[in-house]
Structure formats: structure tokens, C-alpha cells
Amino acid sequence: MKNAIKNGQARLLGIGKDARLKDWSRIFDVRDPAGCKAQLIIPMGASEAALITNLQLPLGRTARKQVLDSFMPKDPALFDIVSTPGWLNPGTFVTPCRTYSSNGSKPIIDQSALMLGHRFGRAGKLTDWQNRVAKPSYGNNLAMFALMAAFGGPLMRSAGLDTAGFHLVGPSSIGKTSVLVAAGSIWGGGGTIGFSRTWLATRNAIDQVAASHNETFLLLDEASLAGETPRDAARTILHAGYRLTGGEEKARRTDRHVRFSWRLLYMGSTEHSQDQLATICGHPLAAGQLVRLVDVAADAGCGMGVLEELHDPTTSPSRFSDKLRDAALQCYGTAGHAFLEQLVEWTHADPEAAAVYIERRMNFYLRHVNANAWGGPVARVARLFAFVYASGRLANKFGVLPWPWKDMLGAVSTVHQRILLPANAIALRTPKSSIDAVAGYITTNRDRFVDLTKRTSMTAAELQSAYGILYPTGSGSKEFLFANERFRNAVCAGLPADEVLSHLAAANFLRVQKGGKRTVTRDFPKPLGKARVISIKAAIVNQ
């Protein structure tokens, strides 16, 4: 829009603050030379000369003063500016092309930078998508699993989960791309591979790509094009995985800009497991990576690639796969639209409803697969599959996914059985492993904890989403506080939370309430006030 505005075609709408950038900007309603309406956002710190250049204001001193004065009213309207997708508040979710709000919020969407070139959008009707994409996927466990996972992004905050995802591992030409295109059609399309991105396109821009899919769904395909050599490709894929699960742009000494951050569910396709990729490129695999990005065998073992059910005895697996892909390229975005419309209404009416629903379905799934018998990474992976099941169930509750819940449970548990974990990933469950897991989480994430001595206000949502809380004690030291869901889903590193709490209590690292309760009441700044949390003594990191 820069340098495209003529005199008289710009009007100050108000001023706004971007919660991510922490910057105030002027917001202008403008028209380009073709007469199309748009909004232009210019930082408040921009000089008068820059403002004139951006809006092509008259250069005469008197005319310039008159126009600039009209752009600086005494009581301008105030707006929220949003530069990445995701939740603005419990009743407002933003995508690059629409704001879903049940509480009257009307943020300004910054269509520059991260929002440019997005593939969010809609084509066709929801019933078209259900008939042509969702129903053919029924009976094909990997396709059902991928579609269910696609709804998880907006629910990750409620579930207390950080960025995680899945690698669909298998040879080329077995239908992996069609599965990804079908899953991406929930959110949008328009590209040659629908809503998906290529590994190569993200090679030097993974942080921006991740932030532009914040709290939604990111798909990465065409692994063979990720580098000029197999080693380059392996390095690109592994690097993307590390960056994605980090949840924040890598800091550099010379950087002064606000770093990108994100929380999302991700799915990619490769021909090799992460273990194999690490061997190919000669780089050791980081500890814990296999439970944050889970390798899944894509081939269903039925002689039809990723497929198990063709629904038509006269067709072939390749024709079925092509037909599913073509349908997803033509019908897209309506499922995510319908899901978000209902989710924001539901969340606005009861901010805790989604968290309660997800927790109950996750616990049901974990009981179904007997996850309590497992420990370490295997248990942590089980929680991720439980989350996919819960996400799909909510999409079913909203009338978006048209499948019986028992078949959804069967699809997730079937794909769960195809995870690719090396034998050494199965850890022993001992008091030491529990203490080491909690101490390791605190040491790794302490810089991200909220220091309560520096806060004057705090909400329930901020407590739930915090990596942890540094809470001052009367002795001049600090204790580490965690919301219950954060502790169970992240801090325990896949170990059974009740078992971890028992081990911590026995080692005198857990503060307990009278009567042996493993949560304690603490005072927080308003509007939160008193809340029950899990409290870990600072001594755990000094052992």
C-alpha cells in the first residue's frame, strides 16, 4: 500500500497497540488507485517525513500542517492490533482473513509482514467438504487422525500444551501428500499443495512461517526438495523440527526486534525417521525431540499405502488418493470456519469449558490405551495422541466431523500403535527420574517463568498459560509454582503426574497443604486473587 495513496484518500481511524510487538501505531482507512479499501498501520514513532511519504501527503507547509493536525485528534479511537493468528481474548480468535468474536472485540488485522501470502480462506460449503473430504477419509485411520489433529491448534492453550507434532514416515507415492492436503483443507488452501508449505520454503524462514500459523495448524511436505543433497535435506528437516518445538525465534546478539513466538500443532511428511535423518546428516538427535515431534509409520500395511478403505471396489488406491486430494484442493476452509464460530461462543460463555472438555476426553483415551502402565517418553507421546482424540471429539460435538466417536477412538489408537520410537526411549520410572524430569524442566524453561515480583496484575488465563511462576517466599527465596494442567502435561515429561508428585513429596521438594493435599493456595495480583497451584521448592535445582 506504500506510495499508493493519493490526497484525500486517507482517513485516520484511530490508534492501536500490537500485543506482540508492544508498539503503538496510527491506523488509517485508505483507498488504493483502483478504489479498493484497505487499512494502513504506521508506527507512532514514524517521523513526519515518513508519514508524508507513506501517505503521499501534500508537501506545502500550510497544507501539510492541516492534514497532519487532522490525523492527531485529542481523543482518538483505540483498537487492538493483531499481527499473528490466534486468541486475542477468551471470546476472540483472529485469522488473517477474519475475526471470530462473541464479545464485541474488533481488532485491526495487520495485513503486512506475517499475514502476507497466507493460505487461510474458504471455498465451497461445509457440506461439500464433509461429503467430498471427511466422508471418504472415514475408515482410513491415518487420514482420520490427520483431520482430527488439524483442529488442535486453537485448543492447545486450554490444554496447557506447547508446540508439538507428527512426522508421517514412509516411501514416496503412498499417499502421504493427499493426507496432508486433506488435513490442511480444514483451514484453507489455494496453493498447489493446498494449505501446506514445502520444507524448502521454510528453510530460511521457519520462525516467520511458524508465527504465521500460531494456534492453528502447520503442514510441511515435499521433503525430497528440502536440499540439494540428502544430507542437506536431512539437516533442513531436523532444523525445522528443533525450531518449531522451541516455540520462539532464536535470539541473536545483534537483534533488537521483538522475537516471533508461536504455539501450534504441526504435521510433516518424510521418507526417513528423525533417527535416520540424524544419521544421514551426521548430527546427533537432541534429547526429547522424539516425544515433541513423533515419528509415525505412514503405511497402513494393507498393500494400499496410507489407505485401508476405498469405499468403491472399482477404484484403485492411486485414483482414490488423487480424488481425495483434488476434492481438498477445491473445498477448503469451511470446517475450520464452522469450528471457530462455535468455539469462540463456547469459550466466551465459559472460559474453562474447553479445558474441562479436553481434559476429560484425554483422560478417557489414556485409560483406553492403559497409559498408566507406561513411563517416560512413551507416556508423554500418549498424551499427545490423547489430545488429538479430544480435539476430534470436539469437532464432532460441533457437527463438523461426521464420524462416530468410537471410530474416531479407533483411528487414533491405531495410528498410536504405529509410532516409531527407538528402544532406548523407554525410560525407567524411579524417584530419581521424577525429580530429574521436574528439575530439568525448571532449568530449561526458567527464563520463561513469570516473576511475580514484577507483576501488578494477573488473570486465570495467564496462570494457565505460564511456563511457571517464580513466587517469593518469606525467607527471601522463591518457589516454583505451576498450574495443574501445565505440571501434568509438560513438567512431568510424560511420567504419571500422581507418581511424580509422590516422589517429590517423599524427597521433601513438594509443598503440601494441611491434610496432605498436593496443591497449595497462593495469593496472586488481581483480578486472579487466590488460586490453587502446585508448589516446588527451589532446593530441587540445587541438589
LINGI-V714290 format. One record per residue. OMEGA is omega in radians with two decimals (none if undefined). NEAR is the number of other C-alpha atoms within 12 Angstrom. D_FIRST is the distance of its C-alpha to the first C-alpha in Angstrom with 2 decimals. Layout:
omega-><OMEGA/OMEGA>
near-><NEAR/NEAR>
d_first-><D_FIRST/D_FIRST>
//
This chain:
omega-><-3.12/3.13/-3.14/-3.06/3.12/-3.12/3.09/-3.11/3.09/3.14/3.13/3.11/3.14/3.08/-3.10/3.13/3.06/-3.09/3.13/-3.08/-3.10/-3.10/3.02/-3.13/2.94/3.14/-3.10/2.87/-3.08/2.99/3.08/-3.10/3.12/3.13/-3.13/3.13/3.07/3.08/-3.12/-3.10/-3.09/-3.12/3.14/-3.12/-3.14/-3.13/3.10/-3.14/3.13/3.12/3.12/-3.14/-3.11/-3.08/-3.09/3.12/3.10/-3.05/3.10/-3.01/-3.09/-3.14/3.14/-3.13/-3.13/-3.11/-3.14/3.10/3.14/3.11/-3.10/3.14/-3.09/-3.10/-3.10/3.04/-3.10/-3.11/2.89/3.06/-3.11/-3.11/3.01/3.08/3.03/-3.10/2.99/3.06/-3.05/-3.14/-3.08/3.08/-3.04/2.92/-3.11/-3.07/3.13/2.97/3.08/-3.05/3.07/-3.11/3.08/3.12/3.11/-3.12/3.04/3.14/3.12/-3.05/3.09/3.02/-3.00/-3.06/3.14/3.05/-3.13/3.13/2.99/3.13/-3.11/3.02/-3.12/3.14/3.12/3.14/3.07/-3.12/-3.14/-3.10/-3.00/-3.12/-3.06/-3.09/3.06/3.13/-3.12/-3.11/3.08/-2.90/-3.11/3.11/3.10/3.12/-3.11/3.12/3.10/-3.14/-3.08/-3.14/-3.01/-3.03/-3.11/-3.08/-3.03/3.12/3.12/-3.12/-3.12/-3.11/3.01/-3.11/3.12/3.14/-3.02/2.96/3.04/-2.98/3.10/-3.12/3.13/3.03/3.05/3.05/-3.12/-3.11/3.13/3.09/-3.14/3.12/3.11/3.13/3.13/-3.11/3.06/-3.06/-3.09/-3.11/3.11/3.10/3.13/3.03/3.05/-3.12/-3.06/2.98/3.09/3.08/-3.09/-3.10/-3.10/-3.00/-3.12/-3.08/-3.05/-3.14/3.13/3.14/3.14/-3.12/-3.13/3.06/-3.08/3.09/3.01/-3.01/3.13/3.10/3.14/-3.03/3.11/-3.12/-3.11/-3.13/-3.04/3.13/-3.11/3.12/3.07/3.14/3.09/-3.14/3.12/3.14/3.12/-3.09/3.14/3.12/3.11/3.12/3.12/-3.09/-3.11/-3.08/3.07/3.09/-3.11/3.13/3.12/-3.14/3.06/-3.04/-3.06/-3.09/3.02/-3.11/3.09/-3.09/3.05/3.03/-3.08/2.98/-3.06/2.98/-2.98/3.07/3.14/3.10/3.08/3.07/-3.09/3.05/3.13/3.05/-3.13/3.11/3.12/3.10/-3.12/-3.07/3.08/3.13/3.10/3.14/-3.10/3.13/3.10/-3.08/-3.08/3.10/3.05/3.01/-2.96/3.05/3.13/3.06/-3.06/-3.09/-3.09/3.10/-3.13/-3.12/-3.13/-3.13/-3.11/-2.97/3.02/-3.04/-3.12/3.12/-3.11/-3.08/-3.10/-3.09/3.12/3.11/-3.12/3.12/3.11/-3.13/3.13/-3.13/3.11/3.13/-3.13/3.13/-3.13/3.09/-3.12/-3.12/-3.09/3.03/-3.04/3.14/3.10/3.11/-3.14/3.14/-3.11/3.12/-3.11/-3.11/-3.12/3.07/-3.13/-3.10/3.12/-3.14/3.13/-3.07/-3.11/-3.02/-3.10/-3.12/-3.14/-3.13/-3.11/-3.12/-3.12/-3.14/3.08/3.14/3.09/-3.14/-3.11/3.05/-3.11/-3.11/3.10/-3.08/3.14/3.12/-3.07/3.07/3.04/-3.09/-3.11/3.11/3.14/3.08/3.14/3.12/3.13/3.08/3.09/3.12/3.10/3.10/-3.12/3.13/3.11/3.11/3.12/3.07/3.07/3.11/3.14/3.10/-3.12/3.07/-3.00/-3.05/3.02/-3.05/3.14/3.10/3.03/3.09/3.13/-3.13/-3.11/-3.11/3.09/3.11/3.11/-3.13/-3.10/3.11/-3.12/3.10/3.09/-3.07/-3.09/3.11/-3.13/-3.02/3.05/3.11/-3.14/3.04/-3.14/-3.14/3.10/-3.12/3.14/-3.14/-3.12/3.12/3.13/3.10/-3.11/-3.12/-3.10/-2.98/-3.02/3.14/-3.13/-3.12/3.06/3.09/-3.02/3.10/-3.12/-3.11/3.08/3.11/3.11/3.14/3.09/3.14/3.12/3.07/-3.11/-3.06/-3.09/3.04/3.12/-3.14/2.98/-3.01/-3.12/3.08/-3.11/-3.10/-3.12/3.10/3.09/3.03/-3.13/-3.12/3.14/2.93/-3.05/-3.11/3.11/-3.12/-3.07/-3.01/-3.03/-3.02/-3.07/3.08/3.08/3.10/3.12/-3.00/-3.12/3.11/3.11/3.13/3.10/3.13/3.13/3.13/-3.14/3.14/3.11/3.05/-3.10/3.04/-3.11/3.11/3.08/-3.11/3.09/3.12/-3.07/2.96/-3.12/3.11/3.10/3.09/3.10/3.06/3.09/0.18/-3.08/-3.11/-3.11/3.10/3.11/-3.06/3.01/-3.06/3.12/-3.12/-3.11/-3.09/-3.09/-3.13/3.14/-3.08/none>
near-><26/24/20/24/31/23/23/20/25/36/30/31/27/31/33/33/28/29/24/25/22/18/23/24/34/38/37/35/27/30/24/23/18/13/14/14/18/27/31/36/41/35/25/22/14/17/13/25/18/17/32/29/22/27/38/27/31/23/19/13/14/12/16/22/18/16/27/27/15/20/30/23/18/11/12/18/22/23/27/32/38/42/39/42/43/41/38/36/31/36/29/34/42/40/43/34/27/28/32/36/29/25/20/18/25/24/36/39/37/39/26/23/19/28/27/21/21/31/36/36/30/31/28/26/22/30/22/25/41/34/23/28/46/43/28/36/44/33/28/41/38/48/44/45/48/50/53/50/50/50/45/51/44/49/48/42/38/41/42/40/42/40/44/47/43/47/46/47/39/30/22/22/26/33/38/44/47/48/54/51/51/50/53/55/52/53/50/42/37/27/23/20/31/40/43/43/41/37/35/28/24/34/30/19/24/38/32/33/44/45/38/39/48/43/38/47/51/54/53/46/39/33/42/26/26/31/24/14/15/24/24/25/32/37/32/38/48/42/33/41/46/31/36/45/35/32/35/26/26/23/16/10/7/7/11/9/15/17/19/31/34/41/43/42/49/49/50/46/49/44/34/32/35/48/34/28/30/27/18/23/24/17/20/19/27/20/17/33/35/38/40/42/45/44/37/39/33/48/32/30/19/16/15/24/34/43/35/31/27/27/20/12/10/9/15/19/27/22/22/32/36/26/25/39/37/28/34/49/40/34/38/41/43/33/45/46/37/31/38/42/29/28/40/36/26/27/32/27/18/18/25/24/22/35/34/21/29/36/35/22/30/35/28/25/34/34/20/22/26/19/30/25/20/26/30/37/38/39/37/39/44/42/51/49/49/43/49/46/46/41/47/45/42/41/40/29/24/25/25/38/41/31/33/21/26/18/25/40/36/27/36/43/33/29/40/38/24/29/34/32/31/20/12/15/25/24/24/21/28/19/23/23/27/35/37/28/38/44/29/24/31/34/21/19/22/24/15/19/27/30/26/27/19/15/18/15/20/26/22/25/27/29/39/35/32/36/35/38/39/32/31/23/20/8/10/10/14/23/34/41/43/43/34/33/35/36/39/33/42/43/42/37/41/42/42/38/35/22/27/36/35/25/28/33/27/19/20/21/31/32/34/25/17/10/9/14/19/30/26/26/21/29/20/30/22/17/17/19/17/17/26/26/35/40/39/40/33/29/22/29/22/13/14>
d_first-><0.00/3.80/6.36/5.37/7.20/10.92/13.89/15.13/12.08/11.37/14.17/15.24/16.18/18.09/18.33/18.81/20.30/19.55/23.06/22.42/20.92/23.01/20.32/19.46/16.00/14.78/12.98/11.25/11.26/8.75/8.87/7.02/9.80/11.49/12.03/10.56/10.40/8.26/8.71/7.24/10.08/11.36/14.89/17.72/19.05/16.26/18.08/17.94/16.89/13.89/12.91/13.47/11.46/8.26/8.97/11.00/14.02/17.40/19.36/22.76/24.44/25.58/22.43/20.36/22.85/22.83/19.11/19.07/22.23/20.79/18.14/21.08/23.54/26.72/26.39/22.78/22.37/22.31/20.46/20.67/17.54/18.02/16.50/19.25/21.28/24.68/26.82/25.58/29.09/32.10/30.82/27.09/25.58/21.89/20.39/16.76/17.23/19.79/21.63/25.41/27.15/30.70/30.75/28.09/25.45/21.90/19.68/15.93/14.66/12.19/10.25/9.43/12.41/15.44/14.09/12.24/14.72/17.12/20.01/20.82/21.43/24.38/26.43/29.85/32.01/33.61/36.99/35.78/34.71/37.99/40.11/38.48/37.41/39.23/42.60/42.97/42.14/45.09/48.06/46.00/45.99/43.21/40.80/41.76/41.37/37.86/36.73/38.33/36.68/33.20/33.64/34.54/31.24/30.87/34.60/34.89/34.46/37.18/39.41/38.93/37.89/35.73/33.81/36.21/36.44/38.46/38.99/40.39/42.85/44.52/44.81/42.32/42.65/44.05/41.13/39.09/35.78/36.56/37.27/33.95/32.02/34.05/33.37/29.62/29.60/30.19/26.59/24.62/24.56/22.88/23.76/26.95/28.59/26.92/25.49/27.18/25.89/28.04/29.92/28.71/24.98/25.72/27.98/25.75/23.33/25.74/24.75/21.07/22.26/24.87/22.70/20.29/23.49/24.98/27.78/27.37/28.69/28.01/29.76/30.31/32.13/33.32/35.26/36.89/33.66/33.07/34.72/36.56/39.88/41.27/41.38/37.70/36.83/39.12/37.61/34.04/35.13/37.20/34.56/32.03/34.74/35.46/31.88/31.27/34.41/33.67/31.02/29.23/27.53/30.15/30.44/30.70/32.37/29.56/26.87/25.72/22.78/23.49/24.85/23.69/26.31/27.12/29.97/30.18/32.64/32.34/34.15/34.47/36.90/39.02/42.29/43.78/44.34/42.97/46.51/46.62/43.20/44.40/47.49/45.60/43.35/46.09/44.31/46.12/44.57/43.64/45.95/44.68/41.96/43.95/43.90/40.20/39.23/42.13/43.31/44.48/46.49/44.51/47.50/49.36/52.64/53.43/53.07/49.78/47.27/45.18/46.69/49.84/49.61/48.65/49.66/50.96/54.01/53.06/49.78/49.24/47.20/44.79/44.29/43.88/41.30/39.32/39.53/38.27/35.32/34.45/34.73/32.41/29.78/30.04/30.58/28.40/26.75/29.18/31.64/29.27/27.93/31.53/32.52/29.84/30.50/34.13/33.73/31.72/34.26/37.08/35.76/35.06/38.60/40.14/38.11/41.00/41.49/39.40/41.03/44.48/43.93/42.58/45.41/48.08/46.93/46.56/50.06/51.39/50.03/51.42/54.80/54.65/54.26/56.64/54.11/56.43/58.66/56.02/54.79/52.21/49.34/50.81/50.64/47.10/46.01/47.84/45.70/42.54/44.10/45.24/41.68/40.57/43.49/42.61/38.96/40.18/42.74/40.16/38.13/41.50/42.25/39.00/40.06/37.38/39.67/42.73/45.23/48.50/48.21/51.21/49.60/46.45/48.79/50.52/47.37/46.17/49.68/50.17/47.04/48.07/51.31/49.45/47.89/48.56/49.80/52.15/55.58/55.03/52.21/54.87/55.69/58.84/58.72/60.56/60.33/59.05/56.25/55.15/55.26/53.49/50.68/50.00/50.45/48.17/45.36/45.73/45.83/42.78/40.56/41.98/38.98/36.95/39.56/38.92/41.17/42.52/43.69/40.08/39.07/39.65/38.55/38.50/38.07/39.83/36.63/36.11/39.73/39.42/36.36/37.72/39.04/41.95/43.01/44.83/47.33/49.69/53.40/56.27/57.55/54.54/53.28/50.56/50.64/48.06/47.08/45.48/44.58/46.95/44.39/42.80/46.31/47.39/44.26/43.31/45.89/48.85/47.29/48.71/52.16/53.69/52.59/55.95/57.74/55.47/56.08/59.83/59.77/57.83/60.23/63.24/61.94/61.28/57.53/56.62/57.09/58.77/59.48/63.01/64.41/62.67/59.21/56.66/53.87/54.11/52.76/50.56/49.04/45.26/43.14/42.33/41.18/42.65/46.09/48.78/48.00/50.03/48.93/50.47/51.57/52.32/54.26/52.84/55.96/54.61/52.50/55.42/58.01>
//
